[in-house]
Amino acid sequence: MNGMFNIDSPLMQTLGRLADLMILNFLTMICCIPIVTAGAAFTALDYMCLKLVRNEENYLIRGYFKAFKENFKQATGIWFIILWVIAAVVGDILIMYYAPVEFPFIIRMAVLFVSIVTLCTSMFVFPMQAKFVNPVFKTIKNAFKASLLQFPRTLLMIVLFFVPALAVMYTNFLVPIVFLFGFSFHSYLSALLYNKFFLRIEELAAARNPVKDNEEEDDERIFHDEMDPEIAAIRDDDLK
C-alpha cells in the first residue's frame, strides 16, 4: 500500500503528469485571453508538452514563459495568417449557404480543400514553430508537408482536437474536465504521436550538420531554415 504513494510509483507519476497538464492548460487559457497572443500561447504549450513526453521538463512555468517570449513575434504572425484563412473560409461557407443561387461544384470543392489543408497544417504548425527555427512561411510549408507525411496521425490529432467540444455539447458532466485539460491534453497526446517523427528529423539534421566541440547550443530549437531535406528523407518505415 505504501508503495503506491511512493514518489516514483506509477500512480504518483501519473498524478504528477496530470498536475503538469492542468498547470499548462491554465497558463494557456490565461495567455489566450487577449486573442492576439494565442499563437505564442499554443507554441509554448506544444514546447512544454514535447518536453514532458521526452521527460526533459525542468521548471514548468519558467519554461512555458521562456518559449512564449522567444516565439512571440513569429508565432503571432502565424496565428494571424491562420485566423485570416479561417475567416475567409467561414465567410465563403456562409455566403454559399445563404446565397439564393447554388455555387459551382468546383468552387465548393475548392473551399473544402482549403479547409482541410488549413486544419491539417494547424495540427503541426505550432509544434514546428516550438521546435524548429524557420521563417514564417517556411514553417507553415513544413507543417503542411509534415501533416501529409504523418497523415494517419494527423487525422487522429484532428479527431482529438474536436473531442473536447463534442464532449461539452453532449454532456455537462465533462465541462470541468475540459476546462482543466482541454488544450493541454490534446497537445500532450499530439506530442506522443509526432515525437518519433521529430526525433528522426533531428537525427538526420544532426548527422548532416554535426555540432563542433567548441560550439555551444544556445537555442533548444534546431535547423535554422534547413528542414526540408530532412523531412523529404523520412519514410514511415524509419519511424517503426
Sine and cosine of phi, psi and omega as CSV:
sin_phi,cos_phi,sin_psi,cos_psi,sin_omega,cos_omega
0.00,0.00,-0.69,0.73,0.00,-1.00
-0.90,0.43,-0.50,0.86,0.00,-1.00
-0.89,0.45,-0.49,0.87,0.00,-1.00
-0.89,0.46,-0.52,0.85,-0.07,-1.00
-0.98,-0.19,0.20,0.98,0.13,-0.99
-0.93,0.38,0.59,-0.80,-0.09,-1.00
-0.87,0.49,-0.42,0.91,-0.01,-1.00
-0.99,-0.13,0.06,1.00,-0.01,-1.00
-0.95,0.30,0.44,-0.90,0.02,-1.00
-0.83,0.56,-0.61,0.79,-0.01,-1.00
-0.89,0.46,-0.75,0.66,-0.05,-1.00
-0.94,0.35,-0.57,0.82,0.05,-1.00
-0.92,0.40,-0.64,0.77,0.04,-1.00
-0.90,0.43,-0.71,0.71,0.03,-1.00
-0.89,0.45,-0.63,0.77,0.04,-1.00
-0.90,0.44,-0.65,0.76,0.03,-1.00
-0.92,0.40,-0.63,0.77,0.05,-1.00
-0.90,0.44,-0.62,0.78,0.04,-1.00
-0.90,0.43,-0.65,0.76,0.04,-1.00
-0.87,0.49,-0.72,0.70,-0.03,-1.00
-0.91,0.41,-0.58,0.82,0.03,-1.00
-0.91,0.41,-0.66,0.75,0.03,-1.00
-0.90,0.43,-0.72,0.70,0.00,-1.00
-0.89,0.45,-0.61,0.79,0.02,-1.00
-0.91,0.41,-0.66,0.75,0.03,-1.00
-0.89,0.45,-0.72,0.69,0.02,-1.00
-0.87,0.49,-0.66,0.75,-0.02,-1.00
-0.91,0.41,-0.67,0.74,0.02,-1.00
-0.89,0.45,-0.67,0.74,0.02,-1.00
-0.89,0.45,-0.70,0.72,-0.05,-1.00
-0.96,0.27,-0.26,0.97,0.04,-1.00
-1.00,0.04,-0.20,0.98,-0.09,-1.00
-0.84,0.54,-0.67,0.74,0.03,-1.00
-0.94,0.33,-0.04,1.00,-0.02,-1.00
0.94,0.34,-0.81,0.59,-0.07,-1.00
-0.91,0.42,-0.36,0.93,-0.02,-1.00
-1.00,-0.07,0.07,1.00,-0.08,-1.00
-0.89,0.46,-0.60,0.80,0.01,-1.00
-0.87,0.50,-0.72,0.70,0.04,-1.00
-0.92,0.40,-0.58,0.81,0.01,-1.00
-0.91,0.42,-0.71,0.71,0.02,-1.00
-0.92,0.39,-0.60,0.80,0.03,-1.00
-0.90,0.43,-0.69,0.72,0.03,-1.00
-0.90,0.44,-0.62,0.79,0.04,-1.00
-0.89,0.45,-0.72,0.69,0.01,-1.00
-0.91,0.42,-0.59,0.81,0.04,-1.00
-0.86,0.50,-0.74,0.68,-0.04,-1.00
-0.96,0.28,-0.58,0.81,0.00,-1.00
-0.92,0.40,-0.60,0.80,0.07,-1.00
-0.91,0.41,-0.60,0.80,0.06,-1.00
-0.91,0.41,-0.60,0.80,0.05,-1.00
-0.91,0.42,-0.68,0.73,0.01,-1.00
-0.88,0.48,-0.60,0.80,-0.02,-1.00
-1.00,0.00,0.07,1.00,-0.02,-1.00
0.84,0.54,0.62,0.78,0.02,-1.00
-0.97,-0.24,0.03,1.00,-0.11,-0.99
-0.90,0.43,0.55,-0.83,0.12,-0.99
-0.79,-0.61,-1.00,0.04,0.03,-1.00
-0.99,-0.16,0.95,-0.32,-0.17,-0.99
-0.88,0.48,-0.82,0.57,-0.08,-1.00
-0.93,0.37,-0.69,0.73,0.00,-1.00
-0.89,0.46,-0.68,0.74,0.01,-1.00
-0.90,0.43,-0.62,0.78,0.02,-1.00
-0.88,0.47,-0.77,0.64,-0.05,-1.00
-0.96,0.29,-0.42,0.91,0.12,-0.99
-0.90,0.43,-0.74,0.68,0.03,-1.00
-0.92,0.39,-0.60,0.80,0.02,-1.00
-0.87,0.50,-0.72,0.69,-0.03,-1.00
-0.93,0.37,-0.72,0.70,-0.07,-1.00
-0.91,0.41,-0.53,0.85,-0.08,-1.00
-0.98,-0.21,0.03,1.00,-0.18,-0.98
-0.82,0.57,-0.80,0.61,-0.10,-0.99
-0.89,0.46,-0.78,0.63,-0.08,-1.00
-0.96,0.28,-0.64,0.77,0.01,-1.00
-0.90,0.43,-0.57,0.82,0.05,-1.00
-0.92,0.40,-0.64,0.77,0.07,-1.00
-0.88,0.48,-0.69,0.72,0.04,-1.00
-0.89,0.45,-0.67,0.75,0.00,-1.00
-0.87,0.48,-0.68,0.74,0.01,-1.00
-0.90,0.43,-0.63,0.78,0.04,-1.00
-0.89,0.45,-0.70,0.71,0.02,-1.00
-0.89,0.46,-0.69,0.72,0.03,-1.00
-0.88,0.48,-0.66,0.75,0.01,-1.00
-0.89,0.46,-0.70,0.72,0.01,-1.00
-0.91,0.42,-0.69,0.73,0.02,-1.00
-0.88,0.48,-0.69,0.72,0.01,-1.00
-0.88,0.48,-0.65,0.76,0.01,-1.00
-0.91,0.42,-0.69,0.73,-0.01,-1.00
-0.91,0.41,-0.73,0.69,0.01,-1.00
-0.88,0.47,-0.66,0.75,0.04,-1.00
-0.87,0.49,-0.69,0.72,0.02,-1.00
-0.89,0.45,-0.66,0.76,0.00,-1.00
-0.90,0.43,-0.68,0.73,0.01,-1.00
-0.91,0.42,-0.65,0.76,0.03,-1.00
-0.89,0.46,-0.71,0.70,0.00,-1.00
-0.91,0.41,-0.56,0.83,-0.04,-1.00
-0.95,0.31,-0.66,0.76,-0.10,-1.00
-0.99,-0.11,-0.16,0.99,-0.02,-1.00
-0.92,0.39,0.58,-0.81,-0.01,-1.00
-0.95,0.30,-0.22,0.97,0.00,-1.00
-0.90,-0.43,0.39,-0.92,0.02,-1.00
-1.00,0.00,0.76,-0.65,-0.02,-1.00
-0.98,0.22,0.47,-0.88,0.02,-1.00
-0.85,0.53,0.48,-0.88,-0.03,-1.00
-0.84,0.55,-0.65,0.76,-0.06,-1.00
-0.90,0.43,-0.56,0.83,0.03,-1.00
-0.94,0.34,-0.68,0.73,0.02,-1.00
-0.90,0.45,-0.64,0.77,0.03,-1.00
-0.93,0.37,-0.56,0.83,0.03,-1.00
-0.91,0.42,-0.68,0.73,0.03,-1.00
-0.90,0.44,-0.66,0.75,0.03,-1.00
-0.90,0.44,-0.66,0.75,0.00,-1.00
-0.89,0.46,-0.73,0.68,0.01,-1.00
-0.88,0.47,-0.62,0.79,0.02,-1.00
-0.88,0.47,-0.71,0.70,-0.02,-1.00
-0.92,0.40,-0.69,0.72,0.01,-1.00
-0.88,0.48,-0.69,0.73,0.00,-1.00
-0.89,0.45,-0.69,0.73,-0.01,-1.00
-0.91,0.42,-0.71,0.70,0.00,-1.00
-0.90,0.43,-0.70,0.72,0.00,-1.00
-0.89,0.45,-0.61,0.79,-0.02,-1.00
-0.89,0.45,-0.44,0.90,0.00,-1.00
-0.92,0.38,-0.43,0.90,-0.08,-1.00
-0.91,-0.42,-0.24,0.97,-0.19,-0.98
-0.92,0.38,-0.64,0.77,0.00,-1.00
-0.98,0.20,-0.60,0.80,0.18,-0.98
-0.86,0.51,-0.64,0.77,0.05,-1.00
-0.89,0.46,-0.70,0.72,0.02,-1.00
-0.89,0.46,-0.60,0.80,-0.03,-1.00
-0.93,0.36,-0.54,0.84,-0.13,-0.99
-0.97,-0.25,-0.55,0.84,-0.14,-0.99
-0.90,-0.44,0.55,-0.83,-0.01,-1.00
-0.98,-0.18,0.92,-0.38,0.02,-1.00
-0.47,-0.88,0.33,-0.94,0.14,-0.99
-0.89,0.45,0.27,-0.96,-0.10,-0.99
-0.82,0.57,-0.81,0.59,-0.11,-0.99
-0.95,0.32,-0.47,0.88,0.08,-1.00
-0.96,0.28,-0.56,0.83,0.09,-1.00
-0.88,0.47,-0.69,0.73,0.02,-1.00
-0.90,0.43,-0.69,0.72,0.01,-1.00
-0.89,0.46,-0.69,0.72,0.02,-1.00
-0.91,0.40,-0.57,0.82,0.05,-1.00
-0.90,0.43,-0.68,0.74,0.04,-1.00
-0.90,0.43,-0.68,0.73,0.01,-1.00
-0.89,0.46,-0.66,0.75,0.03,-1.00
-0.90,0.44,-0.62,0.78,0.00,-1.00
-0.90,0.43,-0.53,0.84,0.05,-1.00
-0.96,0.27,-0.69,0.72,-0.01,-1.00
-0.91,0.41,-0.48,0.88,-0.01,-1.00
-0.93,-0.36,0.61,0.80,-0.22,-0.98
-0.84,0.54,-0.70,0.71,0.05,-1.00
-0.85,0.52,-0.66,0.75,0.03,-1.00
-0.93,0.36,-0.57,0.82,0.04,-1.00
-0.88,0.48,-0.69,0.73,0.03,-1.00
-0.87,0.48,-0.67,0.75,0.02,-1.00
-0.91,0.42,-0.63,0.78,0.05,-1.00
-0.90,0.45,-0.62,0.79,0.03,-1.00
-0.91,0.42,-0.70,0.72,0.03,-1.00
-0.87,0.50,-0.72,0.70,0.01,-1.00
-0.89,0.46,-0.53,0.85,0.00,-1.00
-0.90,0.43,-0.60,0.80,-0.06,-1.00
-1.00,0.00,-0.18,0.98,-0.03,-1.00
-0.85,0.52,-0.74,0.67,0.00,-1.00
-0.85,0.53,-0.68,0.73,-0.01,-1.00
-0.90,0.44,-0.67,0.74,0.01,-1.00
-0.92,0.39,-0.60,0.80,0.01,-1.00
-0.89,0.46,-0.68,0.73,0.00,-1.00
-0.92,0.38,-0.57,0.82,-0.01,-1.00
-0.91,0.41,-0.56,0.83,-0.13,-0.99
-0.99,-0.13,-0.33,0.95,0.02,-1.00
-0.40,-0.92,0.70,-0.71,0.04,-1.00
-0.97,0.22,-0.26,0.97,-0.04,-1.00
-0.88,0.47,-0.52,0.85,-0.07,-1.00
-1.00,-0.01,-0.03,1.00,-0.03,-1.00
-0.84,0.54,-0.74,0.67,0.02,-1.00
-0.86,0.50,-0.61,0.79,0.00,-1.00
-0.92,0.39,-0.68,0.73,0.04,-1.00
-0.90,0.44,-0.62,0.79,0.02,-1.00
-0.89,0.45,-0.61,0.79,-0.06,-1.00
-0.99,0.14,-0.51,0.86,-0.14,-0.99
-0.74,-0.68,0.16,0.99,-0.14,-0.99
-0.82,0.57,-0.72,0.69,0.00,-1.00
-1.00,0.10,-0.74,0.67,-0.17,-0.99
-0.94,0.34,-0.57,0.82,-0.03,-1.00
-0.92,0.39,-0.66,0.75,0.05,-1.00
-0.90,0.43,-0.69,0.73,-0.01,-1.00
-0.90,0.44,-0.64,0.77,-0.01,-1.00
-0.92,0.38,-0.73,0.69,0.02,-1.00
-0.90,0.43,-0.60,0.80,0.05,-1.00
-0.90,0.44,-0.65,0.76,0.03,-1.00
-0.88,0.48,-0.59,0.81,0.08,-1.00
-0.88,0.47,-0.58,0.82,-0.04,-1.00
-0.97,0.24,-0.65,0.76,-0.08,-1.00
-0.99,-0.15,0.01,1.00,-0.06,-1.00
-0.86,0.52,-0.74,0.68,-0.01,-1.00
-0.89,0.46,-0.61,0.79,0.03,-1.00
-0.88,0.47,-0.72,0.69,0.02,-1.00
-0.91,0.41,-0.66,0.75,0.01,-1.00
-0.88,0.48,-0.64,0.77,0.01,-1.00
-0.91,0.42,-0.65,0.76,0.05,-1.00
-0.88,0.47,-0.68,0.74,-0.01,-1.00
-0.89,0.45,-0.64,0.77,0.02,-1.00
-0.89,0.45,-0.70,0.71,0.00,-1.00
-0.91,0.41,-0.65,0.76,0.01,-1.00
-0.93,0.38,-0.65,0.76,0.01,-1.00
-0.91,0.42,-0.59,0.81,0.01,-1.00
-0.93,0.36,-0.55,0.84,-0.02,-1.00
-0.99,0.13,-0.56,0.83,-0.02,-1.00
-0.77,-0.64,0.95,0.30,-0.02,-1.00
-0.90,0.43,0.57,-0.82,0.05,-1.00
-0.98,0.19,0.77,-0.64,-0.01,-1.00
-0.96,0.28,0.37,-0.93,-0.06,-1.00
-0.87,0.49,-0.55,0.84,-0.05,-1.00
-1.00,-0.01,0.13,0.99,0.02,-1.00
-0.97,-0.23,0.56,-0.83,0.03,-1.00
-0.87,-0.49,0.62,-0.79,0.05,-1.00
-0.99,0.12,0.93,-0.36,0.02,-1.00
-0.99,-0.13,0.04,1.00,-0.01,-1.00
-0.59,-0.80,0.80,-0.60,-0.02,-1.00
-0.94,0.33,-0.34,0.94,0.06,-1.00
-0.98,0.21,0.35,-0.94,-0.11,-0.99
-0.71,-0.70,0.03,-1.00,0.16,-0.99
1.00,0.00,-0.70,0.71,0.05,-1.00
0.72,0.69,0.88,0.47,0.10,-1.00
0.94,0.34,0.48,0.87,-0.01,-1.00
-0.75,-0.66,0.61,0.79,-0.09,-1.00
-1.00,-0.01,-0.51,0.86,-0.16,-0.99
-0.80,0.60,-0.74,0.67,0.01,-1.00
-0.86,0.52,-0.61,0.79,0.00,-1.00
-0.92,0.40,-0.69,0.72,0.01,-1.00
-0.89,0.46,-0.69,0.72,-0.05,-1.00
-0.90,0.43,-0.43,0.90,-0.06,-1.00
-0.99,0.11,-0.16,0.99,-0.10,-0.99
-1.00,0.04,0.74,-0.67,0.11,-0.99
-0.88,-0.47,0.30,-0.95,0.01,-1.00
-0.86,0.52,-0.56,0.83,-0.02,-1.00
-0.89,0.45,-0.46,0.89,0.00,-1.00
-0.93,0.38,-0.36,0.93,-0.11,-0.99
-1.00,-0.09,-0.04,1.00,-0.05,-1.00
-1.00,0.02,0.00,0.00,0.00,0.00
